[in-house]
Amino acid sequence: MADEGEENLSPTEKLAKKHKQERKELQAKLQQMKNSVPKNDKKRKKQLTVEIAQLEAELDERHLREEAELQAGSGDASEEQDAVTEGVGGLQVTDTAQGQQPQKQKVSKAQKRREKKAAKDKERDQRIAESEVDNLSGARHMETQKIKALLRDRQLAVKEISSDGHCLYNAVAEQLKQVGDEKSMLGLRQLTADYMKSHTDDFLPFLSKHDTGDPYTPEEFEDYCNDIANTAAWGGQLEVGLETKYQ
């Protein structure tokens, strides 16, 4: 039987509620795993750190995928239709009776886009998992624990934001809620991308390629802004500075 009032929730609210419950269940599971490790078993503790990071990264990845699927809605169906149309257009009918070989079907542009996005997501998730491991075993984690202890003495708390690529925008959205502003993470991404596109001269000179150091071309800047709006691209110094305008 559904929870009272759940039928009145929007699909987004239902998904958020589901994700919150799954994260709560995972935290309980992780706590049990931690409690099962003997205090002096350093090797097992190290293995557990990696396992925990992997479990959290997998949950974050699935939640991100489910959110993207919900947001895409009919957009996915449209893209699939594009893929079918392009695939049919790429087929060539040949006269096999004359001994000619059928032409190999070309990979559609839609399929190439999906494969490129999947590769980027996989690389990002790997970086997140590695970062989580470093955080749990490094000085940063110890520092965070000390900060939390100091805050508890003042009846304050750290708001945990998942490092899923959307963390900057989720953090800003969380703080805006404290002053009655209901901008969403996706809304902030779109606002950021639109503002940067309309103020190219203020941002383009400060962007360069990581591997060569060459400055971005206008076309690459356009792609950069589109990634802000449509993917889980991490926010950098430029985006952080821009987010202050939404307070």
N, C-alpha and C positions, 0 to 999 in steps of 0.2 A: 504494500500500500504506500502511495507517495506521501511525503511529508506534507503537513498542513500548509497550504499556501503555495506549494511548489508549482502547482498548475498555473499560477499567475505569473511565474517567473518567465523572463524572456530567455531565448536560447543562450544568449551570452551569460546571463546570470546563472542559468542552470549549469553551464560548463564551468564557470568560476567556482560554484559551490562544489561541484564534483572534484575539481582540481584541489580545492582546499582540503577536502576530506582525504584525498589520495596522499597529499603531502603530509597530513597529520598521521596517517597510517604508516607512511614510510618512516617518519621520525620515530614512531614507536618501535618499529622494526629495527631501526639503526641503534636505538638505545639498548634493545635486547642483545644485539650483536656485540655492542661495547661491553655490556655487563658480563658476557660469556667469556671474555678474554682474561686470563690470569694477569695480575698486576705486573709480574716480572717477565712476562712473555713478550719481549720487545719485537721479536721477529713476527709474531702473529699480529701485534699491534700495527706494525708497518703494513702488513698485508691487508689488514682491516681498513686502514686509511685509504688504500687504493680502491678496495671494494666499495666503500661508502661513497667515494667520489664518483665511481662509475654508476652506482645506483641512482645517485642524485642527478647526474648528467643525463642518464637515460630517461628519468621522469621529466626533467626539464625539456628534453628534446621532444618527448611525446606530447607534453602539454603545449609546446610551441606549435607542433604540427597540427594538433587538434584546433588550436585557436586560429591558425592560418586557414585551415579547411573551413571553419565556420565563417570567417570573414570573407573568404573567396566566394562562397555560395554559388550563385549561378555563373560566376566568372570562370570556375573550373569547367563547367559544362561548355561554355563558349570556347575555352581553349582546346578542349577535347574535339569540338566540332572543327576548329581551325586545323587541328592535327589531322583529322580524317580528310578534310578538304584538300590539305596540302599533300597528304599521302596519295590520294587518288590522282591529284594533278601530276604527281611524280611518276605515276605508272605509264608505261608505254606499251601499246599493243603491237605485237610483232607477228609476222606470218611464219609460224613454226613449220608449216607445210613446205616452205621454201628452204628449210634448213637453218633459219636464223635463230639465234639464241635469244630468249627473253631478256629484256634489260633489267638490271638490278634496281630494286626500289630505293629511292633516295630517302635519307633521314630527313624528316620534316623539321622546319624551323622551330615549331612548338616543342618537339621532342628534344632538340638541341638545347633549347632554353631550360627545359626541365632537368636535363642531365647536368647542365652547367650549374643550376641552382642547387641540385642535390650534392654536387661535388663541393660547392662552397659551404653548404650546411654541415657536411661531414667534417671538413677541415675546421670549421668553427667549433663544432662539438668536441673535437679532439683537443683544441686549445683550451676549452672550458674545463674538460676533465683534468688536463695537466695542471691548470691553474688551481683547481680545487685541491688537488693533491699537495701542491706547494703551499697553499694557504693553511691546510690542516697541520702540516708538519714544520712550518717555518715560523720566523719571528713575527710575521704579520698576524698569524693566528694568536700567538701569545699576547701580542699587544691588544688585539681585539677583546680577548677575554678580560684583560685588566680594565679596559675602557668600560666594558659592560658592568663590571663589578662597581666601578666608581659611579656609574649612572644609576645602578640599583639603589645606592645609598641616597640618591636624590629623587627617588621615585620616577626615574626616567628609564627609557629602554631604547635599544637600537632596533630599528625596523629592518628586518632581513629582506633583501631584494635579491631574487635569483639572478645569477650571472649567466643569463640566457641570450645575451646580445641586446636585449631590450632594457637592461638594468638602469641606464641613465634616464630614459623616458619614464619608466615605471617609478623611479625614485622621485622625479619631479612631479609626476601625477599624484603620488601619495602625499607629498607636501602641499600641493595645491588644494587637495581635499580638506586640509586643515583650515583653510580660509574660505571654504565654500565654493571653490572652483572645481567643476567636474570634468575638466579636460581629461580625455583618455590617453593611454600610451600611444595608440594609433593616431589619435588626433594630434598629439604633440609631434609625432614623426612627420605627419603631413604638413603641419605648420612650419616646422623647421626646414623641410625640403623646399616649400614654396618661398619662404623668406630668402633662403640662400640663392635660389634661382633668380629672384627679383633683385638681388643685390650682389650680382656676380663679382663686381670689382672689389667688394669688401672681403671676399673669401677665396677666389681663385688664386691670387698671388701667394697664398699661404699653404697651398696643397701641392705635394710632389710625390713622385713614385718612390715606394720604399726601396726597390732594388737598384734603381739608377740615380735617384735624386732629381730626375728631370721634372720640370713643372707640368702640371696637368694641362691638357688641351681643353678648349671649350667643350668638345664632345665628351671627353673623359669627366669633366666637371658635371655635365648633364647626367651621365651615368651614375656618378657619385651621389648626386641629389636623389635620383630615382631609387637607388639602393637604400637611402635613408628612409624614404617613404614606404617602400615595398618589401624590404627584407629585414633580417635581424642584425644588420650591420651595427657594430659597436659605435657609440658616440665618442668623439675625441674632444680636444681642447676647443675647437671652433664651435662644436655643438654645445658644449658646456657653457661657454660664454653666451651663446644665443638663448639658451634656456632661461637665463635670468630675466629676459624680457617678458616672460609669461607670468611673473609674480605680480 
